[in-house]
Amino acid sequence: MISATTVRFRKKLVLSLLVPIFLVGWVIGPMNAEARVQQRIDIASDGTVYQYICSDGEPPGTNHDRFTNVSMAIAFNAAATVVQTVSSGATLIAKVPANPLVPLAQAKRSGLLNLGDCVPAIVFNSAGGGSWTSGVSFSGFNDPGLTLIAAAAPVANITNTADCDGAGDVYGFGGTATCSKLVNTLEPADGASIQDNAGVLFVYNGASFIPANTAGTLNVAGGAAGFDADAANLVTDATGDSDTISILVTTTSTTSTSSTTTTSSTTSTTTSTSTTTSTTPTTTPVTIPTAGNWGIAILALAFLGAIGWMLRARRSLR
């Protein structure tokens, strides 16, 4: 038979453990943004940027996503920013303008990729111009499997759009980007339809932004936005995702000259492991809490309180 004292002790033990568990979930655990459009950004040692954008098919009832604008900003020792605005209601708003937008000539992309998940498992090797593998493989900005971002196929051509409802620079699919739409109306004519777990890989010549014989920070910011559509091609929601990444870069050049006056030059680029990333996947703007100094302090106090409750409960058994 279990005594009342033992029951009280067990209750105290359970409560003492629940407090730190709850605080761990609040301080550290991210909120579920239920993002429809998702992206992943990787940066190679020479500055080449890989941006994969896909649709996760959420929420239930979504037949496909209509991507209408994509962006990528790259800057060396200067700011690169992306401003994501995704909101729902009578008027749906979906835009991710970035500044300074990478010129079209420095951007390429794959065709539609169906990799079974969004975001799929990716093996990324950062050496040199990088290699990106997930069922298919792409290596560097000049990979033969990539086409210029402005090419008409195999995805709708992209043009450099200077304005997105007054919000700045984005890439538009097939013309001027549609960045707002009345809910339950026909999906925009521009854009690219992406089915569940399908996506597109964009690759940017980030190395062209890095001067020789220098050291500094390469800042990268980009995103994608559009609209959820049902089987009747009516837009039901706005969706988007954006990321900002910074890496430390050092470039060195060596020049050798022979007696026949033939000169050769080589340039190498290395990146450190210091990387900062902020991600904002949303259907509506979502704040993702992180574990700052205050959060860690609260967590520590919670564990100390738990230990104190357990000791008091053990003494009550004696």
N, C-alpha and C positions, 0 to 999 in steps of 0.2 A: 504494500500500500504506500502511495506517495504522500508524504506529509505536506501540510499547507505551506510550511516554510520552504520546502523544496520547490513547490509550484511557484511561490513568489520569486524565488531565486531564478527559476527558468524564465519567468516573464521579464525580470529585470535584464537577464542576459540577452533575450531576444530583442528587447527595446534598445539596449545599448549597442547592439550590432546594427540595428536598422538605421540609427542616426547617421553613422559614418557612411553606410551604403547609400542613403538618400543624398547626402552631401556630395559624395563622389559623382553621382548621376547629375547633380545640378551644376557642380563646378566644372567638371571635365567633359561630361557626355554632351555631344552635339545634338541639337534639335533636328527632327526629321523634316526637311524642307520639301520632301516629295517632289523633287525637281523632275521636269519632263525632259528638258534639254540639259545635257551634261557635257562637260569637256575635261580634257586632261592636257596639260602643257609640260613638255620636256625640253631641256636645253642641252645641246651638245657642247663639247669642250671648245670648239671654234666659234660658238655663238649661234649655230643653226638652231632654229626654234621649230618644234613639232607641236601642232595643235590639233587634237582629235575631238570632234564634236559628234554627238550621237543622241538618239531619242530612246528613253527608257519605257515609253508606252504608257506612262501613268498620266492621270488617274484612270481607273476602269471606264471604258466607254470611248477612250481616245483611239481613233483609227490611225492617225499619223500626226506628225508635227510638220508645220509649214515654216521652215526657216526663211526669214526675210532679210536678216542682216547679221553680218559677222564682222568682227574687228580684230586688229592686232596692232599694237604700238610697241616699237623697240627704240630705245635711246641709250646712249653710252654717256655716263656721268651727267645725265639730265633726267628729268621726270618723264615717265611713261605712265599714262593713266587710262583707266576705263571706268565709265560711269554707267552702271546698270540700272535701268528703270523698267520694272515689270509689275503691272497692276491690273486687277480685274474689276469688273463692274459693267455698267452699260457700255462703256468704251474700254476696250482692251488696249493696253500700252505695252510694247515690247521693243526695247532698244538698248544697245550696248556700244555707244560711240567711244572711240579710243583716240588718244592724241599723244604723239604724232602718228598718224596712220601710215603703215608701211606702204611704199609705192607698189603699184601692181606688178612692176617688172621684177620685184624682189620677193614675189609670193607665188607658190605653186600649190597644187592640190591633187589628190587621188580621185578616182571615181567613187561611186557608192560602194561601201564595204559592209558586208553582212557577217558580223563576227560572233553572233550568238549571245551577246550580252552588251549592256551599256552601263558603265564603261567596261570593256573586255579586259581580260588578263593581257598585259603588255610587257614584253621584255625590251628594255631600252638600254643600249650601250652608248655611253656619252663620249667615248673616245673619238677624236677627230671630228668629222661632220655628223657623227652619231648614226645609230641604226635603230629602227623601230620595227618590232616584230610582234604580230598577233595573227597567226594564220597566214598572213602575207607579210612581206618585209620590204622596208624602204630604207635606203642608206644615203643620207645627205641631200642637199638642195638639188643636185644634178642627177638624182636617181631617174632612170629612163621610164619608170612607172608613174612619174608625176607629170602633169601638164601645167602650163601657165594658168594662173588664177582667172585670167580673162578669156580662156578658151571656151568655145561654145559647147563642148562635150568632154566627158560624158555626163557632167552635171550642168545645169543651166549656167550660162556665162555670168561672170561677176564683173561689175563695173564700179569704179571708185565714185561713191556718192558723197558729195560735200555736205549734205544736210540730211538729218533724220528728225523731222518735225522740230527743227530748231535746236537739236541736241548735239550736233557736231558730226564728225566723220565716221562712216561705216562702209563696209562693202555690201553692195546690193546685188541680189541674184536676178539677172535678166533685166536690169534697169533700175529706176529709182526705188529705193527701199520703202516698203510699207511698214511703218512703225506704230500705227494705231489702227484699230478696226472696231466697228460696232459688233457687240456680241451677237451670236446666232445669225450672222450674215455670211454670205459666201466667202470662202478663203480668198486672199489676195491673188491676183494673176501673177505677180512677181514672186520669187522665192523658189525653194526646192522642197519637195515633199520627202520626208524621211520616215520610213516605217520603223516599227518597234525593233530595237537592238541594231539598227543600221546606222551608219555614220560616214563621215568624210574626214580625211586627214589633210591638214594644211601644213605646208613646210615653208619657212621664211628664211631668207638669206641674212641671218643675224650677223654673220661674220663681216658683212659689208659695212656695218655700223661701227666696227672696232678699229681704231687707228693702230698702226704698227708702233712698236717700241713704247708701249704705254701700259699703265695699270689703272684699273678703275672698276666701276660698277655698271654692268649691263642690266638695264631695267626693261622688263617685258610685261605687258598688260593686254589682255584680249578677252573676247567673249563671243557669244552667239545668242540670238533671241528670235522669237517668232510666236506662232499661235498653235494651240492644240486644235485639231479638227476631227469631227466625227465622220461616220461612214457616208453622210450626205454632203461632205466637204463644207460644213458650216463650222465657223470658229467658235469654240466654247470657252477658251481660256487663253491667257498670255503666259509665256514661259521664257526663261533665259538662264544663262550661267556666265560667270566671269571670274577671272583669276589675275592676280598680280604677283610676279616673281622677280627677285633681284639676285644676281650672282656676281661674285668678284672675279675679274678677268685680268690676266697679265699676258701681254704679247711681247715677243722678242724677235729681232731680225738679225741675221748674220750674212755677211757678204764676203766672198772669196774671189780673188783675182789671180789668174795664172800669168806666166810670162808671155803668152800669146795674146794678152789683153782680152781674153774671154772672161766675162764677169757673170757670176751666178749669185742669185739671192734666194734665201729661204726665209719664210716667216712661220713661226709657230705660236700657237695660242693655247694657254692653259687656263683652267678655271679652278678656283678653290672649292671646297665643299661647303662654304658658307652660303646658305640659301634661305631666303625668307619668302613665304607664300601665303597669300590670303585668298580664300575662295568664297564666292557668293552664289551658290545655286539656289534659285528661288522660283516660285510661282507667284508669290507676293513677297515683298521685302522681308527677309528673315534675319534676325540677329543671332549669330552662333556664339554662345558663351565659350570662353577659354579659361584655363586655369592660370590666373595671374597671382601676384604675391598675396593679395587678400584671400583669394580662393584657397590657396595652399595653407594659409594661416588658419582659416575656418576649418579646413579638413583636419589639421593637426589637433585643434581644440576638440573636435568631435571625437577623435580617437582617444585623447586623454580622458574626456568625459566618460567614454565607454569603459575604459579600464577602471576608473574610479567607481562607477556603478557596480562593476563586477566584484571589486574588493569589498565594497560595503555589503553586497549581497552575500558574499562568502562568510563575512564576519557574523551576519545574522543567523547563519546555520549553526554556529558554535554555541 
